[in-house]
């Protein structure tokens, strides 16, 4: 075989770089994972993502995870099932968020129905609200119109959450490359090949990334009395200047770092700067489900060590979110208590 016989799709280079590998088995401060999935709606078989809650608690204790926010509460009976399985059975270890049932907007009075449903979810014991990315991409109302993040009915819902004392964690859009053309320049073709329905580059069907993030910002600014967490580093991990600008404009806007080690790790100095600039508003989260001992160790290494050029998805045949390695943030230890726990405690009202 010659070099000309090697096809690009078969090329799987192995790094020959020798760098430190720092073990960080427990976090500087016991942590709260503000972004995780423990319920049923994202599972492949419709069963619980976590089959053994006691085993999860053992992992949490070993890795000094004080609590996990479960974003899978949904509404009604499903919310009750999540609350029974996690929050009520293990007080203080789990905090389940509800979700809005956007199908209510299929009725002319859907906006009012959403407000009633949120009030009911709060009464049942939901500790916050999760708004998923389908808002702005797929959710339509009774007229067939696409519902944007800054739709007046959404603004009313998020404002009510603030009145009820519930934080809102919102995921708007997706990685920028998911909105780019599917061509040789798209940096996430590997991921989009595996999940073709994650591509939103058809402008006849979906708004642009910028349009969605602009609507996200308008929603945040319209609800100044609600604690809002922008999921996945403010929904724009590739553009931290944009995230920081919204944080400066909206004092109760926060960002979690969940699911974006790949993005933050290729700009570690800028990522560390974001946390230093807004020490009271960046929150620790993983978005790794099912949660594992190894993933918590990897996240602590990423936050605390100064290691360079390591895999963000060890064990995978190729890096799923982009063919690069990451370098750790080496955060100032003085920033760690707020990132890991204190900011989450404040937002959750603990």
QUIURCOR-V516846 format. One line per field, one symbol per residue. ss: DSSP state (H for helix, E for strand, - for the rest). Layout:
ss->???
//
This chain:
ss->--HHH--HHH--------------------EEEEEE----------------HHHHHHHHHH--EEEEEE-----HHHHHHHHHHHH------EEE-EE--HHHHH---HHHHHHHHHHHHHHH---EEEE--------E-----E-----HHHHHHHHHHHH---EEEE-----HHHH---------HHHHHH-HHH----------HHHHHHHHHHHHHH-----EEEHHHH-----HHHHHHHHHH---EEEE----HHHH---HHHHHHHHHH----EE---------HHHHHHHHHHHH-----E---------------E------HHHHHHHHHHHHHHHH--
//
